[in-house]
Amino acid sequence: MKPEKTTLALAILAAFSGAAAAQDKDDTTSTSAPVKQMGTVIITGNRPSSLPTQIPTTIEGITAFDIARTINATDAEDALKYLPSLLVRKRYIGDYNHAVLSTRASGTGNSARSAVYADGILLSNYLGNGATFAPRWGMVTPTEIERVDVLYGPFSAAYGGNSVGAVVDYVTRMPRRFEAHAKLSLSHQPFRLYNTRDSFTGRQGSISLGDRQGAWSWFIDLSRNDSSGQPQTFITRLPGAGVASPNPDSVTGAVPAQDRGYRDWLILGTATQYDTVQDHLKAKLAYDFTPAVRATYVLGLWQNDSEGRPDSYLRGTGQPVYSGPVTINGRTYTLGQTDFNLSNEDLRHVMHGLSIKSNARGVFDWELAGSLYDYSEDRLRAATVALPGALVNGAGRIVDGSGTGWNTFSAKGVWRPLGMGGAHIVEFGYQREAYELASIEHATANWIDGAPGARNQAFGGRTRTQALFVQDTWRFAPSWKAVLGLRLERWEASGGRTSNATATVTHQARSENWASPKAALAWQARPDWVLKASLGRAVRMPTVSELYQGGVTGAGVLINNDPNLAPERSWTGELTAERKLDTGSLRFTSFGERTRDALYSQTNVLVTPNVTNVQNVGRIDTRGVELAYGATDVRWPGLDLNASLIWTDSTIERNDKFPASIGKRQPRIPEWRATGVASYRVNDRMALTLAARYSGKQFSTLDNSDPNGFAYQGSSRYFTADLRATYRLNAQWSVALGVDNLNNYRYWNFHPYPQRTWLAELKYDL
């Protein structure tokens, strides 16, 4: 075994991160800010983070004040935009089902390798792993965010194996006096790609109220997003799929291009462009039994109504062509009834959270918390007949996921033993997470509003994880601190079933037990230097869809799924040197990860016929380095700089079922990434920000057979610059103007990312 491929393989490059320096600004959004100290992160303010801030490892964050000043934030995930080593695959404003979080050693196809919370309530969707199982970002709006904290790596025993990449916690507003806020935002994106020449616009509005009276406090936030995104998918044909024809061409408008493997193909039109209307309600009620004990209830309602519509580039006798035989460049192709697909989605999701927490910071503190996330309505209607008739009626299918969801419960304690001078802080607890997925597809005579007919297919099942954890923060010398932790987990899968139109295959229940140790050490070498080391194991359990989503033959034999998948097992380590500067900090981190039995969809070439489904990949090794810098009032008052630079080498070392992938880069993890933010406070009313992001070459396939990233289904490098200007008109009113992707870089992550987008905001704060 090569030393550079070991678990603690070195790494780190750079990061201009939205650091956590407290700022005292005359702004109603600047309530509480993280304050970074050497060796740990202390969170100040009236809303404590749910993150275990005593662990001496990498924690970054950004405040509401800095979000409003530096980021054109139209969705909650935009708050993470410039933090080191993070990328959210947001395709358009309001992208609810593909905005996957990517971290140091996990690409945008691995949604289950990170954890996202809002006030400690789980938003990550562990019903599956992949683009369609993105966190439920819509349950948080940018206007209600008070602060965002990010813990990198699986170094806390308080989190399960899904924390292997990062843990994100959104801390939302809870008022200390009466307050009112309103915001109106507009967006405009001129889009030019292939034969699409159009502009896509969006409107967002929100209003929030809150107050505190005696022991009671409350907050309510209402928002609506009405936006149109650029086309996401395209209809293509390879020349080899056509039949040579002596007849003249029957249509015009096809666009010659190359696919991600540099093969020539034709782009015939767009298949999906979403018009989306989203409504959000967040209501929070808190009661302080004592100054140190608070009960909080949270209700979240989110609904999404969207239409997916195609656009054919092909014209015959002046009219668009959507189906049937067409002749292009002397070859005849057949367009199917569903090539240019139409869909309508109707989603209604409900979130509940209840917690009782003691925060006296005495000998003992405790917390009881539970949450429920319910897909009360979740229906996709899609046509199986072609345009133009499909706009009126016609056969189709209905995919119904109603009743799907998850629930969590936790009981935690913090013990600070007397007589030890605060040398020990012991955290411990019990946690339970349960997930249920039920998806059924019916045929229907009328895809627009017809009743469900016969079953086409279905799958579903349940998983549950119960865990006990303990970790001790031990300050054993004035300049030294150690954290030792252990997590014990029992995972169960049950109720698994996979169906076709006539047959159902049930799967046996499974259970497994795992232990995950954690360790971290910090040394305050000098007043302005701290050295930190962290090591942790993470066991990422298979999700319901990975286990049971697939097909069944007419004879009732399973195809394309594996209910016996092994969990991913990772060891992750990092070494950090951090220096405190006069007005900021500089951090250098080397990280490494070894993952065994990684879960990926691939083709098993060892069996005949080959089988493509989610399989275990033998071993993936990742190493990297990260450099992060953040400072305020650099060189002259008002200039703040944050930046990051990251180098990563992530390689597939063993994969018996697909040998062509061995030695290739892990998908969607580029070698180089960087971010930079320069913000200048001109005066107490105006601020100007220039920000940029860079990502190097990457691949989407395990065998790296897609070298052309600048194509539909490819993953490209990119460099984008953003501008933002904010101006406070008076004590209540403010405006902002911004441009995302100022340089109009055309880049891809399977789908095309947004091109240059103009934004304007009007905001009222009382």
N, C-alpha and C positions, 0 to 999 in steps of 0.2 A: 504494500500500500504506500503510495506516495505521500510524503508529509503534507504537501499542499492540498491534499484531498481529504484531510482528516476533519473531524467534526468541528474543531476549533479553527478551521481555515481562516486566515486573516482576511480583513476587508475594511474598507471605507474610503469614501471620497469626499464629497462636499455637500454642504447644505446651507443655503441662506434661509433659515427657517424663521417663521413668525415667532420669534422668541418670546419669553414670558416675562418681560420686564414690566413691573407695575408702573402705571402712568396715571397721574392725577390731572385729568382734563375736565374742562367745563363742558361736558357732554353727557346727556342723560343715558347714553348707551355704555358709558364707561363706568361700570359699577364695581366689578371685582376682577382683578387680574392675577394670573399666576406670577409668583415671584420666584425666580430661579436662584438657588443658593448652591454652593459647591457641595456635591456629594448627595444631594437629594433635591426634591422640589417641594416647596411649601406652598400650599394653595391658601390664599387669603380671600376674605369676602364672606358674604352671607350664604353662599351656596357651595358647600364642599363638594369636591369631585368624588366620584365613586372609585376612582383609580387608587391603587395602593401606593401613595406618593412617597412612602419611606424607602422603597426599593432603590438602591443606587444603580440605576440603569437609565437608558435613554428615554426621556419624556420630553415631548415638545408640546406647544400649545399656542393658541391665538385667542385674543379677546374680541368681544363685540365691537369695541372701539376700532381695533385694527381691521376687522372684517369690513366695517362700514367705510373706512378710509381708503383701503388698498385693494379691495376685491369687488369686481362686478358680480355680486352674489345673487343669482336668481333662484338657486336651489340650495338646500342645506349642505349638500356635499361640496359646494364651491368653497366652503370654509377651509377645506383641506388642500386647496389648489397648489399652494406654494410650499407646503411642508416637506421636509426631506424624505425622499424615497417613496412618496405616496403618489398614486395616480388613480383617479376615478374615471372610468370609461363612460363619460357622459356624452351621449350622441346629440342631444338636443335639449332645449329647455323643457323640463317636465319629464325627462326620460326615467320612467319608474321601474323598468324591468331589465335593463341592460347596464345600468350604471354600477359596475362592479369595482370594488376597491382592490387595487394592486399594491403590494408592499415589497420589501427588499428581495425576498426569495420566492415570491408568489406572483404569477401573472394575472391578467384580467380574466382568465378562464377559471380561476380558483377562488370563487366567492366565499367558500366555507373555511378559508384559511385566514380570516380576520374576524374581529368582533366589534360591532357597532352598537352603542347604547345611547339612550337619551335619559338623563337623570337616573341612570342605573337600570332602565327598562330596555330589554333586548330588542333591537331593531334588525339585527342580522337574520337572514332567512336561511335556516339550516334544514329546510325541506329538500334542498338539492344543492348542487355545486356547479356553478357555471353562470353564463351571461343572464339567464332568465331567473336567477335566484339572487338578485341584488338586494342589499339592505333596504328596508322600508324608509328611505330618506324622506318621503312625503309626509311622514308623521312629525317632522320638524320643519318650520319655516325659518328663513334667515332672520326675520325680524324678532323672533323670540329667543334667539341664541344669546346667551350671556358670555359663554366661553366654550372652547373646544380643547380637550386634552387628549394626547395620544401617547400610549405606552408601547414601545417597540419591543417585540419579541415575547416568548412564552416564559417570562421570568417571575411571574407571580403565581403562587399556588391557588389564588382565589379565582383563576380562570382556567377553563378547560382547554383541550387541544386546539380548538378553533382560534385561539389567541396566538398561534405560532407566528403569524405575520405581524399583527399589531392589534391593540385594543383602543378604540375611539370612544370617548364619552362626551356627548353634548350636554352641557349644563345650561338649562334654559332659565328664562327670567322668572323671578318671584319678587313682587314689589315690597318695598319698605314704606311706601306712602302711595297716595293716589297717583296714577299715571295713565296716560293715553297716548297711543301711537297710531299713525296712519301712513300708508306708503302706496304710491302708484308708480309702476315701472312699465316702460315700453321697450321693445326690442325690434330690430330690423336687420335681416340677413339677406343681402343679394347673393344668389347661389348660381354658379356656372359650372356644370360638369356634364360631359358627354353632350347630349342634346337637350339637357334641362337648362332653361334660362328663366329663372323665376326669382321672386323675393318672398321670404317667409318671415312672418311677424308674430309678435306675442304681446300680451297684456297681462299684467299682474297687479292685483290690489289686495291690501291687507289692512286690518284694523284690530287693535288690541287694547284692552282695558285691564287695570289691576289696582288693588288697594290692599292696605293692611289696617285693621281696626282691632286693637287689643290683641288677643291671642289668635284671631282669625286673619288669614290672608288669602287672596284669590287672584287668579289671572285667567283671562280668556282671550284667545286669538282666533280670528276668522280670516281666511284668505282664499283667493281664487286665482287660478292660472289658466289663461286661454291662449294657446300657442300653436303654431304650425312649424313642424320640423322639416328639414330637408329630406329628400328620398334616402331610404336606408338600404334597399336591396334592388337588384337589377336582373332583368331577363337576359340570358346569354345563350349563345350557341357556338360550339366549336365547328370549324369547317367540315371536319370529318363526320359530323352528325348529319350533314346534308347529303342529298342524292343528286348527282349530276343531272342537269336538265337542259334540253335544247331550247326551252321556251324563254321568252324575254322575262326580265325581272317584273314581278307583279307588285312590288312595294318599293318605296324609297325610305330613307331615314335611318337605316342601320348604321351604327358607328363602329368602325374597325378599331380594335384595341388589343391589348395583351393581358393575359391572366397573371396570377401571382407566380406562375412557373415560366413566364415569358413565352407562353404559347399564344398564337394569334387566335382571337375569337371576335364575335360580334356582340355588341350591346344593342338589344332590341327595344329597351324601355325600362322604366322603373316599376318595381313590384309593390313597394310599400313606402308610403309617405303619410305620416300621422298628423292629424288635427286633433288636439287634445284639450279637454276642459277638466281641470282638477279643482276640487273644493276640499278645504281642510278646516277642521275645528279642533282646537286644543283648549281644554278647560282644566284648571288645577285649583285645588282647594287644600289649604293647610291649616292645622290647628296646633298651637304650642301648649302642651300640657304644663310644661315648665320651660324656663329659658334654655334647657338642654335637651328636651324631649319633644319631638315634632312628629305628627302624623300627616301624611300627604296622600291625596288621591288625585290621579291623573286620568282624564278621558281624552282619547284621540279618535276622531272620525275623519276618514279620508275616502274620497270617491273619485273615480277616474272614468270619464266617458271619452272614448277616442274612436276615430274612424281611420282605417288604413286604406288608401286608395292608390291604384296604379296609374301609369301614364305610358302609353305606347308611343315609341318614336316612329313606328311604321305607318306609312300612309299609302293607301290604295284608292285611286280615283278621288283623292282629296280627303278621304275619311280615315280616321284611325283604325288600325287592324289589331284585333285582340286574340283571334283564334283561327284555326284552320291551316291549310297549306299555304306557304308563301315562298316565292322564289327570289333569292338574293345572290347576285354575282354568279349566276348560272347554276346555283344549287338550290334544291327545294327542301324546306324544313317544315315540320308540323308543329303548330302552337297548340298546346293542350288547353283544356277548359279552365284550368287553375293556374296557368303560367302567370297571368296578370291577376293576382288574387285581390279580393276585397274582404275586409274584416271590420267588425264593430266590437268594441269591448265595453263592458259594463261592470265596474268593480266597486264594491263597497266594503271597506275594511274598518274594523273597530279595535281599539286598543284600550285596555284598562291597566292601571297600576296602582297599588296600594302599599305604603310603607310606613313603619313606625321606627323612628331612629333616635337613639341617645347619642349626644355629642358633647358630653360634659368635660371630656378629656381629663377625667380623674382616673381612679383605679380601674374602672370597668365601663365600657360602652358597648352597646349592642344595636342590632338592627334586624327587623323582620320585614320581608318584602315579597310581594307576589305580583305577577303580571300575566295578562292574557292578550293574545293577538289572534283575532278571528276574521277569516275571510267570509263575512256574512253573505256577500254576493260576489261571485267571481265567474263571469261568463264571457266567453269569446264566441262570436258568431262569424262564420266564414262561408263565402260562396263556393260552390263546386261547379258553377256554370259561369260562362264567360260574359264579359261586357259585349254590347251595351245592355242586354236584357237583364243582367244581374242587378242593375240599379233599381229595377222595378220589383222583381221577385225571383224565384228560382230555387233549386235545391241547394242544400248546404250542409253544414255540420255545426254542432254546438258543443263546445268544450266547457264543462262545468266543474269548477274547483270549490264550490261553496261548501262551507263547513271545515275546510282546511285551516290549520293554524297551529299555534304552540302556546304553552303556558310554562311559567317558571315560578319557583319558590326558593327563598334562601333565608337562612337564619345565621347571623354572623355575630361574633364577639371580638372585642379588643381588650386585652388585659395588660395593665401596666403595673407590675408587682411593686409593692411598697418596699422600702428598705434597700432598694438597689440603685437609687439615684437616677432613675430613668434609663438605666442601662439596657433594659429589655422592654420590647413592645411585642406582645404575642397576639397574633390574629388567627382566628379559627372559625370554622363554620360548616354548615351542611347546605347543599344545593341540589335542586332537582329541576331538570329541563325535560319537557315532553313535547314531541312533535307528531302531528297526524296529517297525512296527505291523502286526499281523496279526489281523483281526477277521472272523469268519465266523459266520453265523447259519444254523442248521439247524432244520427242522421236527422234531417228535417226537410220537409217539403218546401219551406220558405225560410231562407236563411236570415231574412230581415226581422221577422217577428213570428215565425211559425213555432209550433209546439215540438218538443223533442219526440223523435220517432225511435226506431230500433237502435240498439247499442252498436257502435262501431268497435270501440275498444275502451279499456279502463285499466287503471292501476292505482295502488294505494298501499298504505301500511302505517305503522307507528314505530318510533324509536324513543327511548327514554334513557337519560343518564342521571345517576345519583352519585354524589361526590361528597367526601369529607376532606377538609384541608386544614393545614396548620402551617404557620410560618412565624419565625421569631426574628425580629430585628434586634441585634445585639451590638451595642456600642461598647466594645470591650476595652477600648483605650481612647484617650482624647481625640486622636486623629484617625481612628479606625472604626469601621462599622461593617458588620456582616449580617446577611439575611439567609436563613436556611428554611426551606419549605418542603412540604410533601403533600401531594394530592393523590387520593385514592378514589378510583372511579369504577362504577359498575354500569355497563352499557347493555341495553336490551333492545332487540328488534322483534316485532310481533305483528300479527294481522296482515302480513304481506300477501298481496294477490295481484295477478296479472291476467288480463282478459282480452279476448278478441270478441267478435260478434256473437259467438255461440258457446265458447268454452272459457273456463276460469281455472287457472292454476294457483293454488295456495302454497305458501312457503312456510317452512318450519320456523318456529321462534328460535332466536339466538340470544346468548348472553355472554359477556366477556368482562374480565376484571383487569384493571391496569393501574400501575403506580407511576407517578411522574414526580421525580425530585427536582428541586430548584435550589440555586445557590447564587449569592452575589456578595461582593466585597468592595469596599471603598476605602481609600487612603487619602487623607488631606495632606499631601506631600509638602505643600507650602500654602500660605494664606490665599494665594491666587491660583493654585494648581490642585486638581484632584484627579486621582487615577481610580478607575472602576473596572471590575470584571464581573461578568454574569454568565451563568450556565443553566440551561433548563431543558427538560424533556417535555414534548407535547405529543399526545396521541389523538389524532383527528379521526373520529369515527365516521363510517360511511353514512350517507344520508338516505332517506327513504327512496328518493328518485334514483339514486345510484344503485340501490339494491334491487328495486322492483320495476323500474320503467323499462319497458321493452315490448316484445311481441310474443304471440302464441300462434303456432301453426294450427291448421285445421284439425290435426290429430291431438292437439293439446300439449304440444312439446314447446318448451321455452326457446325463444330466439332473441339474441341481442340483449340479454341481461344476465347478471350473475348475483344471486342472493347470498353468495358466500364470500364476498369481498372482504379482504383483511383491512384493518384500519391503517392509516398513515402513521408512521412513527418517526419523530424528528428529534434530534439533538441540536440545540442552537446555543452558540456562545458569542459573546462580544467583549472586546477590550476597548476602554475609552480613556482618553486623556482630555481634560477640559480645563481651560484657563479662563479665569475671570478677568475681564478687561475693565477699563475705567467706566465705560458706558455700555458694556455688553458682555458677550462671551464668545469663545472660540472652542469648538469641539472636534476632536478627531476620534473616529470609532472604526475599529476593525471587527467584522462579523463573519461568522461561518455557520453553515447549517448542513446537516446530513439527514436526508429523508429516505426511509425505506418504505417500500410498498406504496409509493405515491399513486394517487387515484387520477387516471386520465382515460379519456376515450381514445382507443386505438384499435388497430387491426391485428388480431392474433394470426400470424403467418405459419404457426406450427400445426394448425389443424386444417383439414380440407372438408368442405369449403372453408375459406377464411371467415372469421367472425369479428365483427366490429362492434364494440360496446365499451363500457367503462371497465377497465382492468387495472391491476396493480403493476406499477412500474418498479423494477427491482431497487434501484438506488439513484438518487439525484444529489449531487454535492454542489453547494453554493458557497462562495467566498466573496468578500467585498470590503471596500473601505468607503467611509462617508465623512466628509468634511462639512461642518456647519458653522456659520458665523452670523451673529446678530448684534447690532449696536444702535444706539440712539444718539442724536446730536453729533454725528460724525463730521469732524472738521469745522462745521459751523452749526449753530443752533437750528433745529428744525429738520435736519437731514437724517433719516433713519435708513439703514441698510440691513438686509437679510439675504443670505445666499446659501446654496448647497451644491455640492458636487459629489457624485456617487459613481463608483466603478464596481461592477459586479461580473463575476464569472460563475455561471450556473450551468452545469453540465450533467447530462444523463450518463451515468457510469455503468449501469447494468439494466438490461431489459430483454429477457430471454424471448418473450413472445413477439418482439418487434426489433430484431437485431440492427436494422438500418438506423435506428435512433441512437445507438450507443456512440458516445463521444460528441454528440450534437448538443446545442444549447437548448435549455429549457424554454418552451414557448413563451413569448411575450415578456421576456426579461431582457432588456437591452444591456449592452456592456456599459454604456455611459448615460448618465442622466444629470441634469443640472437645473436649478431654479435661481432666480434673482429678483429681488424687490427693492426698488429705491423709491422712498416716499419723502416728499419735502413739504413740511408745514410752513406755507408762505407767511401766514399770520394766524391769529386765533379763529379766523373764519374760513380760510381756504387751505386745501391740501392737494398736491399733485402726486400721482404715482405712476411709475413705469415699471412693469414686471415682465419677466420672460421665463420661458421653460424650454428645455432641450431634452430630447430623447434620441438615442442612437438607433442603429439598425437592429431589427428584431425579427423573429419568425413566429408563425402561428402553428406550424406543424412540428411533431416530435422529431421527424427526420430532417427538418430544415429544408424541405423540398420546395419552399415558396420564397425564392430570393427576391422576387419583385414585390416589394412592399407597397408600391404606389399603384395598386390595382384593387378592384373589388375582391374581397375576401383576403386581402393581404394586410400585413402590419408594417407600417412604415416608420422611418425616423421622422422627427419633426423639430422645428424651431418656431415658436410663436411668441409674439410680444403683445402685451395688453396695456392700455392706458385707462386711467381713472382720474377725474377731477371732482372734488367735492367743495361746496360753498354753502356756508350757513348764512341765510338771509337775515335772521334774527334769532331770538332765543328759542323759537318754536319751529320755524320753517328752514328747510335745507334742500338743496338740489344736488344732483350728481349727473355727470355725463361720462360715458365710458365707451371703449372699443375693445372687444376681444378679438384676438388673431388679427392684429393691426396690419401685419405684413401679408395677410390673406394666404397663408401657407395651406396647401391642399394635402392633407394627410389622412391616413386610414388606420383603423383597427377593425378589420373585416368590413365594417361599414365606414362611410366617409364621415369624418368629424366636421363640425361647423366651419364655414368659411368666415370672412370678416363680418362681425356682428356689432351693430351700433346699439347702445343702451342709454336710456335716460330715466332718472328717478326724481320724484318729488316726495318729500317726507315731512311729517309733522310729529313733533314730540312735545308732550306736556308733562 
